[in-house]
Each structure stands twice: as structure tokens, then as C-alpha cells.
Amino acid sequence: MKDLLFKWIWLAAVVGVLVSCADSSDMDPDDQQEKTSDNLDFAFTLTGEESSYSMEIDGVEVKNTAEILNTLNVNKSISVNFWGPSNDFNFAGINWIPLGIGTYKSGHDLGPGNGTFGNNLFMMAFVKKNNIKHFAYSAHEYGFLESEKIPGSSCTVKIIKFEGKQTSYSFMNGTFNQFIGTVEGQFAGTFKTKEGQEIKVTKGQFRIIRKLPPGAVIVG
């Protein structure tokens, strides 16, 4: 009788382990950050009321203004733009970051997107070095073209604060639609050219603050 009871206890323990393993396999791949080499283990240091970013490109720090762009897919993502040296407005950016707090990896599939001709939208990023664009995941703006994928590249973004939303408002006889709020994030990755030239981006961080202008009235 004792042997039978022991066998039942052993069987229940095995089943419990199997169920636990099955549950963990359903985890969103973006949350399994131990599988990526993109190191986000650094302190977030940006403060103040000005929208800004900083990062190191192959160990050299770059910093300037950061902004959230208006795109065709504001209903499901934000796209962050980083101004570079000499106010190069096309210096770096991370496109199609899912809305809300979380950790997201380049190549994240956001499903069908506007402007994609029926294709899905995939998170991608780019950074310039010596005025040459290096990409994470894809050199294609929307990320869906197989021919534009960049093997061995990656960018991981961790959104640590997400407060606000896309807002329509009237101001000075005009109507505007912009993200109003505060977004803070960290990022790092391996960026490559189409030819395979590689750079490392480390200690990336951004803080974007956008408020309604004085006298603006929210519409809707």
C-alpha cells in the first residue's frame, strides 16, 4: 500500500513539473531577455523637462534632442527620432515600438499596419556612424521586406515609463494630433549595414516630454 501511495505522489510531482514547463513556453519571446546580448543593465540618468537622449556608439557618447514622430500607426505604436550632431534630424530612430511599458526586441511583429500594403509591421531601428546608416533587424522602413533584413543585427528597447496618448487639440485656429505625455526608455543593440559593417550601441536612453501648449483645447 505504501509503495502504491509513493508511486501516485511521484506521478503527481512529474505532472506538475511538465505543466510548469508548458506554461513557461507560452511566454512572449520579447520578455525572455536573458536570450539577447543587448545589455540594458545600466542606470537611467536623464532628468529635467527637455526631451533628450544619450547613447554610446562604439564607446563614444552622443546626445541631443529626442522626439515622438507622427506616423500612420499611432494607434498601435510610437516611433522615436533622435537628432544627431549638427542637428541631423535623420541621425537615429526606433520605429514601431509597441504602446506601453515593456521590453521589446527589433523584429517584434505588430500585425497589419497602415502604409504596409497589407503586410505586417515589424519594429526596426537605425543609427548613423560616419554618416552611414546601420540597421537593427531590417533596412526597410516597415520591416516586412525579406530582402532588406539584416542578419545578426538587433536592438532591444525597454520602456520604463509610458504616460499619455495620442491627443487631438485645437490651438491658434488650427487642429493638431500628437502624442501628449511622457515616455522614458532604454535601448542597446548591434547595428549593421547591408554589407555587414557592424557597430555597437550601448547605454541608450531617452526621455520625451510633450505637453499641451498653453491655451490649447482638447478635441473629442
N, C-alpha and C positions, 0 to 999 in steps of 0.2 A: 504493500500500500504506500509506504514511504517512497519507494522507487518511482511509482506512478505519479505521485504528487510532485516529486522533483522534476520529472520529465515535463509536466504541464507548466511548472514555473519557468523552466529553461526555455520552452517553446514560446511562452508569452514574452519573455525578455528578448528573444530573437526577433519576433514580430514587431515589438516596439522599436528596436533599432532600425529595422527595414523601413517602417513608416516614417521615422525621423529622417532617414536619408532621402526618402522620396519627397518629403516636404521641402527639404533644403534645396533640392534640384530644381524647384519651381521658382527660385529667386530670380529677380530681374538681373540680367548679366551686368548692367551698369553698377549694381550695388556690390559686386564681387571685386572690390578694388584691390585685393591682395594679388590679383592676377595681372595687374598692369604695372609697368615700371615707371609710370608718371608719378613722381613724388609730390604729394600735397601736404606733407608733414612739416609745415612751417607756419609761423605766426602771421596772422592778418594784422597789418600795421596801418592801413590807410584810415585817416580821420578827416574831420572838417566838413564843410558844406560845399566844397567844389568837387565835381565829378572828375575822377582821375584813375590812373592805373600805373602799375610798375611791373617790370619783369626783367629777367636776365636772359640775354641771348648769347649762348656760348660763354656765359660768365660775365658779360658786360651789361650793366643795368641801363634800361631805357624806361623813361616815364614821361607822361604827358596827359592829355585830356582823354576821357572815355565817354562814350555816349551810346544810347539805345536808338537804333535806326527804326524808321517806319518801313514796314515791309508788307507784302501781300499775305503774310501768315502770322499776323499779330494775335490771331485767335488761339494759336497753339504754341507760340514760341517767342523768344526775344533774340535779336541779333545785336551783338555788341561790337562797336567800332572803336579802335584805338588810334589816336593821332600820333604820328611819329616825329622824329627830328625835323626841324624846319617846317613844322605843321603839315607834314604829309598826311592828308586825311585818308589815304588808302594804304596805310602802313601795316596794319594788322587787324584781324577781326575774328570773331567766333560766331558763325551763323547757325540759327535754328536750335538754340538752347531751349529745352522744354520749360514750360512755365512752372515756377515753384521751387522750393528748397529741395535739394537732392544732388547726387553725384552722377554726372553724365559723361559718356565717352564718345568721341568722334565716331561717326557711323551709326549713332542712335537713330532708329527708324521712327519717324513721327507720323507715318501713314501718308495718305494722299495730301498733296499740298497745292496751293494756288500758284500758278506760273510754272508748273511741272509737266504740263501736257498729259495729265492723267497718271503720272508716275508718283512714287513716294518721295518724301522729303527726308534727307539724311543730314545730321549735324556734321559740319566740317569747319575747318579753321585755316587761317594763313598768317604768315609773318614774313616781313621782308628783312633780308640782310644783304648789305651792299646793293640795295635797290632791286634785288631778285626775290621773287615770291617763293616761299617754301610752304608746303601744304600739309595738313593733317587729314587723313582719310581720302580726300579727293580734291582735285583741282577744278572740279565742276561746282558752280555756284550753289546748285541744289543737291549735289551729291549723288544723283541717280545714274549717271553715265558710267558704265563699266569701264570704258576705255580711258576714263580720267581718274580712276582710283590710283592711289599712291601706296604700294605695298610697303609695309614696315614703318609706316607713319602713324602717329596717334596724338590725341590731345584729350586730357581729362579735365573736366570742369566741375568744381564743387560750388554750388550756390548755397551760401550760408545765411543769407538774408534776402527775403523776397516780400516786399510790402508795396502794394499798389496794383494798378491795372491800366489797360488801355482806356483812355478817357476822352470824350468829345466835349469841347467847351467853346464858348463864344468869347471873343476878345477883340476890341477895336474894330468892330464892324466885320470881323471875319470869324469863320468857324474852323476849329483845328481838332485833330485827333492824334493824341500822343500818349505814350506811357507816362503816367504820373505816379511817382513813388520813389522807393529806394531799393536798389539791388546791390548786393555785395557778393563777390565770388573769388575763388582761387583757381588757378589753372597751371598746367605744365604739360610738356609733351616733346615728342620727337617729330620734327617737321622736315619734309624733303621736297626737292624739286622733282620734276618729271624725269630728269636724268639721274636721280638718285643722290644728289648732293644733300648732305644732312646737317641740321643744326639742332641744338638742344635748347628748349625754353624751360626755365626753372623759376621758381618763386614768383609766378604770375599772380597778380591780384588786381581787382578793380572795385571801385565804389562809385555808383552812379546815383545821383540825386536829382530828381526833376520835380519841381513844384509848379502849381498853377500860378501864372503871373497875376500880380495884384489887379483886382477888378474883373477877373475872368469869371464867367458863369458856366457851370456845368450844364450840358445839354443832354436831355434824356434821363 
